[in-house]
Structure formats: structure tokens, C-alpha cells
Amino acid sequence: MEDRYDVVIAGAGPAGAQCARDLAGRDYDVLVLETESEAEFPKQSNKSTAGTFPSMMASFSIPDAVVMNYTDKVVLESPNGHYVQEQAGAVMDFADFKRFLVRDGRKRGAEYRFDARVSGPVMEDGEIVGVEYNGSEAVFGEIVVDATGPSAPLARALGVSDLQRERQAIGIEYEFEGVDVDHGEYADLHDAMMLRLDHDLAPGGYSWIFHTGEDTAKVGLCYIQNDYHRKRARDGMTVDDYLDYWLETDPRLENARRFEGKQHRGSAHIQPPGQLCTDNFMAIGDTVPTVDPLWGEGIHKGMKSGRAAAVTADTCLTPAEPDTSAETMETYAELWHSEVAPRMDARLLMTELLYFVPNERYDRLMADLSRVDGDTLAEINAGNKLAMRHILHLSDLPMLAKFVRNRVGV
């Protein structure tokens, strides 16, 4: 007998697990294939800072038990300044969060198979009808979802994924104790998520301190491996070297001690999405990719993409004669562009510009942000190009002209 389900999902990350939760709650037969062993899950995929906002917690019924610390502000730092925005947030334990999603999905009826490494699609008449895993095993589904992240074995095989090396961001983070979160030379980071724009620490990227309670915090940095990084990078320095350099030079981290086994490494692609879906198939989460290009927040958007895929699957499978053609599956692409990541092109442009400008402009940006009202800031963050004029100056024109020339390769 064929091993057959309504929906087969490759990958038990936030996007895949949320898709399974939603579909199982609608009584669909759902199978999730996960590479890692259940005993160690998610040792190899514990790669997120897990900073998020109450809207995600409420929208997806995430319990307080997975939260390390609730925060009440976001702090932006430049080399010589800072800006504080009152904004409620939550710093989760990413491993606990992922295990919760699996447990809850199972309670709703989803089936999980761990130690199941997906290798490629099962094809029939030019369409995907199932998934190959562990070399010779296969499982079949009316709809197949790739939620494996950048590896994207199914999306790549189908020509849906086009992840580009020069658009890949890499990052490293440790959890520390002994962090001075209220050092006199800097903003108070009690109950804060701090993002620092400083090419000295993260050329072509940013670094962060997320307070997790008392004197503990998540500390890390990331950057996109592109020309903006290479032009400012020090010869021979790796992402680990930059983090070590920050630890050596920032007085807040002078007495910081790493928690054993609490190192997180990850990568994500900062680029426009590919095709997103085709006959019987959708790509979600970092497979697409879905991470917010400007500030790197991926959990909420990943969860939204999982839900959009579940809504699409429900739309396709509910009729007496299910229709999983590419035309009907296009519902997912429409939801992705309208609900998951609206104004993606504008936000990508803002991201490139943000990491292009020199450190001196970051200092001025902090002052610009302090004089702009909250509504305008929200519009800027949402990618509204007209709103961006409130933080631009005539003196920026030469820099903007150079940015345009670099972008078009002139």
C-alpha cells in the first residue's frame, strides 16, 4: 500500500510545524518529515535569536512557558548614539518553542517522522506527487510543502527556489551571563532588544543584545556576504572573529561568560522570493526566503507563511473534486505578497541602503529617528518610500547617487 497523506511537509521548523498545526486542526491527514532525531531535536536547527512580538504570540497561541523574557523596548545603536522605541516584545527559548509546536501539532492529529532526511521529489507526469527520504523510502501527498530552509531539496528540484550565494546572511549568537545591561556609557538595556548598526563590529550587517533576565542576554551579529561586507571587512576575519572582537572591546561584555552549549549559528537569504508554488507544491519559511530583510525577524513571517500555505491547502482540498493545479495553488503566492511580506521590494531596497551607508550616517540616523513621530516611523518600517524622505537630507544626495550606481553596476 502507498504511504499517502493529504499534505506532506518537509521540515519541522516554525513554518512547517505551524502549517501542520493548522491543517491537523482542520482534520487533514498531515505528515511532517524532519531530518533530526527526536531525542536531540532541535540541536542542529536551534538557529534563531527568537526575538518576536506579542502579535505573533497571540495570533498563533504560543504559551508563556517558551518565553525567556518579555521586553518593553527596542533600542537602536550607532557607534556614537542610540534611539529608544517603546515596543513590547518577547525573547523566546527557540528550542522550547519548536518543541511546543511539534507537541501541539501532534495533539491536533499531525504525524511526525524524525530521522527522515528528505532527498528529493517523487514525480509523475511532470508533477510532484510525493517525497523521497532516507535514500529509498517514499511517501505520497496530494500537496507537498518544502519547509526545509535554505537547503530546499524539493523547491530546487522543481525550479521554484533560486537562492543566491551573494544574498546569504550568516550569523552567530551566544547566550551569556555577567552582561552589564545598564552600563553608564550606553542606553539601559533592561528588558530590551538592542540592534547595533556599526561596520566596525558587523560590516554590512548588525549586531544585537537581547536581554533575557537579570544579567543574562543573547549576544550575536550577522552580515550579508556581499560587496557591502567585503569592502569593509578586515582581511581574514570570520563571523566568529567579529563576535570575539566585540566581546573584547565593549565594556558591557567585559565580564560576560558563555553558557555551555548555548551557541547558535544560522543563515538566511535576503532576496526576493522565487516562484513560491506550482502544481501540488508550496515553499514556505526560509525556503522562499521569508525573513524580514530589514531587521532579520523571521519567526513571525515564517509562521504567517505556514498559515498561508495551510489556508491554500484547505482551499484546494475542500471541494468534492480537489484542485491542486498551479493555478489554484497561486492562492498561496497571493497571500504571501499581501499578508506575509507586503512591500518586500521596498524593504529589500531599504535594507541595501541601510547597510551601504557609512558609520557616520548611522549616528545621524539616530537623531533623525528621535525627531520623527511614531506613525511616520511605522510607515518607514513598513517600506513606504515617501515616508523615507523624513529621514533624508540634501547632504545624502551624493551618497544616494553612489548607491544607485553600485546597485545598477555602473
matplotlib code that plots the C-alpha trace (Angstrom):
import matplotlib.pyplot as plt

x = [0.0, 1.2, 2.1, -0.3, -1.5, -3.4, -0.3, 3.3, 5.6, 9.4, 10.9, 9.7, 10.8, 8.3, 6.8, 6.4, 5.2, 2.7, 1.4, 0.9, -0.9, -3.4, -4.1, -4.3, -6.8, -8.9, -8.8, -6.5, -4.0, -0.7, 2.8, 5.9, 9.3, 12.2, 15.9, 17.0, 16.4, 13.6, 15.8, 18.0, 15.6, 16.3, 20.0, 21.1, 18.4, 18.4, 19.5, 17.3, 17.6, 13.9, 13.0, 9.4, 6.4, 3.1, 1.2, 2.9, 2.3, -1.4, -2.0, -0.6, -1.5, 2.1, 2.3, 4.3, 6.3, 8.6, 9.4, 12.7, 11.9, 9.2, 10.7, 9.2, 11.5, 13.7, 17.0, 18.8, 22.5, 25.1, 28.8, 28.1, 24.4, 21.2, 17.4, 14.8, 11.4, 8.8, 7.7, 6.6, 8.4, 9.3, 12.6, 11.8, 13.8, 13.9, 14.3, 11.4, 9.3, 10.0, 9.3, 6.0, 4.9, 5.6, 3.7, 0.8, 0.7, 0.6, -2.2, -4.2, -3.5, -0.4, 2.1, 5.8, 8.7, 12.1, 15.4, 13.8, 16.2, 14.3, 16.4, 14.0, 10.6, 8.7, 7.5, 4.7, 3.8, 6.0, 4.3, 5.4, 3.3, 5.4, 8.7, 11.8, 13.6, 16.3, 17.6, 15.0, 11.8, 8.9, 5.7, 2.9, 0.6, -2.0, 0.1, 3.8, 5.3, 9.0, 9.8, 13.5, 15.0, 18.0, 18.8, 15.4, 15.8, 12.3, 12.0, 15.4, 14.4, 11.2, 12.9, 10.9, 13.9, 16.6, 18.6, 21.7, 25.0, 25.7, 22.4, 23.1, 23.4, 25.3, 25.1, 26.4, 25.0, 25.8, 23.9, 25.8, 25.6, 27.5, 26.3, 26.2, 22.8, 22.8, 26.4, 26.7, 28.1, 25.2, 21.4, 19.7, 19.1, 16.9, 14.0, 15.2, 16.1, 19.0, 20.2, 23.5, 24.5, 28.3, 30.5, 33.4, 31.6, 29.5, 30.5, 27.4, 25.2, 24.3, 24.9, 22.5, 22.0, 18.6, 18.1, 16.9, 16.6, 18.9, 22.5, 21.8, 21.4, 21.7, 24.6, 25.4, 25.9, 25.2, 26.0, 25.2, 28.1, 28.1, 30.2, 29.0, 30.5, 33.7, 34.5, 34.5, 35.7, 39.1, 41.2, 40.9, 38.2, 35.3, 32.0, 33.4, 36.3, 34.0, 32.0, 35.2, 36.3, 33.0, 33.4, 36.9, 36.0, 32.5, 32.6, 29.1, 30.6, 33.8, 32.7, 30.3, 30.5, 29.1, 26.6, 27.8, 26.1, 24.2, 25.8, 23.5, 24.6, 22.3, 21.9, 19.1, 18.8, 17.9, 16.4, 13.1, 11.2, 11.2, 8.1, 6.6, 4.4, 3.5, 1.3, 0.7, 3.5, 4.4, 7.6, 7.4, 9.6, 13.3, 13.0, 11.4, 13.0, 10.6, 12.9, 12.3, 15.1, 15.4, 15.7, 16.1, 12.9, 11.9, 9.7, 6.5, 6.8, 7.7, 4.6, 2.5, 3.8, 2.9, -0.6, -0.9, 0.1, -2.5, -5.2, -4.2, -4.2, -7.7, -8.9, -7.6, -8.7, -12.1, -14.1, -15.7, -13.2, -9.9, -7.9, -4.2, -3.2, -0.7, -3.4, -5.3, -2.2, -1.4, -3.7, -0.6, 1.5, -1.3, -1.5, 2.3, 2.6, -0.4, -0.2, 3.2, 5.6, 3.9, 6.2, 9.0, 10.8, 10.7, 12.0, 14.8, 15.8, 15.8, 18.0, 20.6, 20.7, 20.9, 24.0, 25.5, 25.8, 28.9, 29.0, 28.8, 25.4, 24.2, 25.0, 22.8, 20.1, 19.7, 19.0, 16.6, 14.6, 14.3, 12.6, 10.1, 6.7, 5.6, 3.2, 5.9, 8.3, 5.8, 5.4, 9.2, 9.5, 6.7, 8.6, 6.8, 9.3, 7.5, 7.9, 11.6, 12.0, 11.6, 15.0, 16.9, 18.9, 20.2, 23.7, 22.7, 22.4, 26.0, 25.7, 22.4, 23.8, 26.7, 24.3, 22.3, 25.4, 26.6, 23.1, 22.9, 26.6, 27.6]
y = [0.0, 3.5, 5.7, 8.5, 11.7, 14.8, 17.0, 16.1, 18.7, 18.5, 20.3, 20.9, 24.5, 27.2, 27.4, 23.7, 23.0, 25.8, 24.6, 21.2, 22.6, 24.5, 21.6, 19.0, 21.2, 21.0, 17.2, 16.7, 13.8, 15.6, 14.1, 16.1, 14.7, 16.0, 15.3, 15.5, 12.7, 13.3, 12.8, 15.7, 18.0, 20.8, 20.6, 21.1, 23.6, 25.8, 28.8, 31.8, 34.7, 34.0, 37.6, 38.3, 40.4, 39.9, 39.9, 36.6, 35.1, 35.9, 35.1, 31.6, 30.8, 30.5, 29.9, 32.0, 28.8, 29.2, 32.9, 33.7, 37.4, 39.8, 43.1, 46.6, 48.5, 48.2, 50.1, 51.0, 51.9, 53.5, 53.9, 57.1, 57.3, 55.4, 55.6, 54.0, 52.9, 51.7, 48.4, 45.3, 42.1, 38.6, 36.8, 33.1, 29.9, 28.8, 25.1, 25.1, 27.0, 24.4, 21.5, 23.1, 23.4, 19.7, 18.6, 20.8, 19.6, 16.0, 16.8, 18.1, 15.0, 15.7, 12.8, 13.4, 11.2, 12.1, 10.8, 11.3, 13.2, 14.4, 13.9, 14.9, 14.8, 11.8, 12.9, 11.6, 13.1, 16.1, 16.9, 16.3, 13.6, 12.7, 12.8, 10.6, 10.3, 8.3, 7.2, 4.6, 5.4, 7.4, 9.0, 10.5, 13.5, 15.5, 18.5, 18.7, 21.6, 22.4, 23.9, 22.8, 26.3, 27.1, 23.5, 23.4, 20.0, 19.9, 23.6, 23.4, 20.2, 21.9, 25.1, 27.1, 28.1, 30.4, 31.2, 33.2, 32.9, 36.7, 37.3, 34.9, 36.4, 34.4, 34.9, 33.6, 34.1, 33.0, 33.2, 34.9, 35.7, 38.6, 41.1, 44.7, 45.7, 49.2, 50.5, 54.2, 54.8, 53.2, 53.0, 51.0, 47.5, 46.2, 44.4, 45.5, 44.1, 46.1, 46.2, 48.0, 49.4, 49.6, 48.4, 48.0, 45.1, 43.7, 45.1, 45.1, 43.9, 44.5, 43.1, 42.6, 42.2, 40.7, 40.9, 37.6, 38.5, 39.7, 39.8, 37.3, 38.1, 36.7, 38.4, 38.0, 39.5, 38.8, 40.2, 39.6, 38.1, 40.6, 43.5, 45.9, 43.4, 42.7, 46.4, 47.0, 43.6, 43.0, 40.5, 37.0, 37.8, 35.3, 35.9, 34.3, 36.7, 39.7, 38.4, 37.9, 41.4, 42.8, 40.9, 42.3, 45.9, 46.5, 47.2, 45.8, 42.4, 42.6, 40.1, 38.1, 34.3, 32.0, 29.4, 26.0, 24.6, 27.8, 28.7, 29.3, 29.6, 30.3, 31.7, 33.2, 34.6, 38.3, 38.4, 38.5, 35.2, 32.8, 31.2, 30.2, 27.4, 25.1, 22.1, 20.3, 22.2, 25.2, 26.5, 28.2, 29.8, 30.3, 28.0, 31.0, 33.0, 34.8, 36.5, 40.3, 41.8, 45.0, 43.7, 39.9, 38.9, 35.6, 33.8, 35.8, 35.8, 32.1, 31.3, 33.5, 31.7, 28.3, 29.6, 30.9, 27.5, 25.8, 28.2, 27.4, 23.7, 23.9, 25.9, 23.3, 20.2, 21.2, 20.8, 17.4, 17.3, 18.8, 21.0, 21.3, 22.7, 25.5, 28.0, 27.2, 26.9, 30.5, 31.5, 30.9, 33.4, 36.0, 35.5, 35.6, 39.0, 40.5, 39.1, 37.5, 40.0, 43.1, 45.7, 43.2, 45.0, 48.3, 46.7, 45.0, 48.3, 49.9, 47.0, 47.5, 51.2, 50.8, 48.5, 50.7, 53.9, 54.7, 54.7, 58.5, 58.3, 55.8, 58.4, 61.0, 58.4, 58.0, 61.8, 61.6, 58.8, 60.8, 63.7, 61.6, 60.8, 57.2, 57.0, 58.1, 55.6, 52.8, 53.8, 53.9, 50.4, 49.1, 50.2, 53.4, 55.2, 58.5, 58.3, 57.8, 61.5, 62.4, 60.9, 62.0, 65.2, 67.2, 66.1, 62.5, 63.1, 62.1, 59.0, 58.1, 58.6, 56.3, 53.7, 53.8, 53.4, 50.5, 48.9, 49.0, 48.2, 51.5]
z = [0.0, -0.7, 2.3, 1.4, 3.1, 2.3, 2.9, 3.3, 4.9, 4.8, 7.8, 11.4, 11.8, 12.7, 9.2, 8.7, 12.2, 12.1, 8.7, 10.2, 13.3, 11.2, 8.8, 11.5, 13.3, 10.2, 10.3, 7.3, 7.3, 7.7, 7.8, 8.8, 7.9, 10.0, 9.5, 13.1, 15.7, 18.1, 21.1, 20.1, 18.3, 17.7, 18.4, 14.8, 13.9, 17.1, 15.0, 15.8, 18.3, 18.8, 19.3, 18.4, 19.3, 21.1, 17.8, 16.9, 20.4, 20.3, 16.7, 17.0, 20.6, 21.8, 25.6, 28.1, 29.0, 26.0, 26.7, 28.4, 28.9, 27.9, 26.7, 26.6, 24.2, 21.1, 21.2, 18.0, 18.5, 16.2, 17.0, 19.0, 19.6, 20.2, 19.8, 22.1, 20.8, 23.3, 21.8, 23.7, 22.6, 23.7, 23.6, 23.4, 24.0, 20.4, 21.2, 23.6, 21.1, 18.3, 20.7, 21.7, 18.0, 17.5, 20.7, 19.9, 16.3, 17.4, 19.8, 16.9, 14.9, 12.8, 12.4, 12.7, 11.5, 12.8, 11.4, 8.0, 5.6, 2.5, -0.7, -3.5, -5.0, -6.4, -9.9, -12.1, -15.4, -14.7, -11.3, -7.8, -6.1, -3.1, -1.3, -1.3, 2.0, 3.7, 0.3, -0.8, 1.1, -0.3, 0.9, -1.2, -0.7, -2.6, -1.7, -0.8, 1.2, 1.4, 4.8, 4.9, 4.8, 2.5, 1.7, -0.2, -1.8, -3.2, -4.3, -6.0, -7.9, -9.1, -10.1, -7.5, -5.4, -6.7, -3.5, -4.4, -2.5, -2.7, -0.9, 2.0, 5.5, 8.2, 11.9, 15.2, 18.7, 22.2, 25.4, 28.2, 31.9, 33.5, 30.9, 32.1, 30.7, 32.3, 31.6, 32.0, 28.6, 26.8, 26.8, 29.5, 28.0, 30.8, 29.2, 25.7, 22.4, 21.1, 17.5, 16.7, 13.3, 13.3, 10.4, 12.9, 14.5, 11.7, 8.3, 6.1, 8.9, 12.5, 16.0, 18.9, 22.6, 23.7, 27.4, 28.8, 32.5, 35.3, 33.9, 31.0, 27.4, 23.9, 22.1, 18.4, 15.0, 11.3, 7.9, 4.3, 2.4, -0.4, -1.7, 1.0, 3.6, 1.6, 1.1, 4.9, 6.2, 7.8, 5.9, 7.3, 9.9, 10.2, 11.8, 15.0, 14.9, 14.8, 17.8, 19.7, 18.8, 20.1, 23.4, 23.8, 23.1, 24.6, 28.3, 28.7, 27.8, 29.7, 32.3, 30.1, 30.5, 27.8, 28.8, 27.9, 24.8, 24.1, 20.7, 17.8, 14.1, 11.2, 7.8, 5.7, 2.2, 1.9, -1.6, -3.5, -3.4, -6.3, -7.8, -4.4, -5.7, -8.6, -9.2, -5.9, -4.2, -2.0, -0.5, 2.9, 5.6, 4.8, 1.7, 0.0, 1.8, 4.2, 6.8, 7.2, 5.2, 7.3, 10.8, 10.3, 12.2, 10.7, 13.2, 12.7, 8.9, 8.9, 10.9, 8.6, 5.6, 7.2, 7.8, 4.3, 3.0, 5.2, 4.0, 0.4, 1.0, 2.6, -0.3, -2.8, -0.9, 0.4, -2.9, -3.7, -6.6, -5.1, -7.4, -6.7, -10.0, -10.2, -11.0, -7.8, -5.7, -6.7, -3.8, -1.7, -3.7, -3.4, 0.4, 0.7, -1.1, 0.6, 4.2, 4.8, 3.3, 1.8, 0.2, 0.0, -2.9, -1.0, 2.2, 0.3, -1.2, 2.3, 3.6, 0.9, 1.5, 5.3, 5.1, 2.3, 4.3, 6.5, 10.2, 10.4, 8.8, 11.4, 14.1, 12.2, 11.7, 15.5, 15.7, 12.7, 14.3, 17.5, 15.8, 13.7, 15.1, 15.7, 12.7, 10.3, 11.8, 11.3, 7.6, 7.2, 8.7, 6.5, 3.4, 2.5, 0.2, 0.6, 4.4, 4.0, 2.9, 6.6, 7.4, 4.3, 3.9, 0.9, 2.0, 1.4, -2.4, -3.3, -1.2, -2.8, -6.2, -5.4, -4.0, -7.3, -9.4, -7.3, -7.5, -11.3, -11.7, -13.4]

ax = plt.figure().add_subplot(projection="3d")
ax.plot(x, y, z, "-o")
ax.set_aspect("equal")
plt.show()
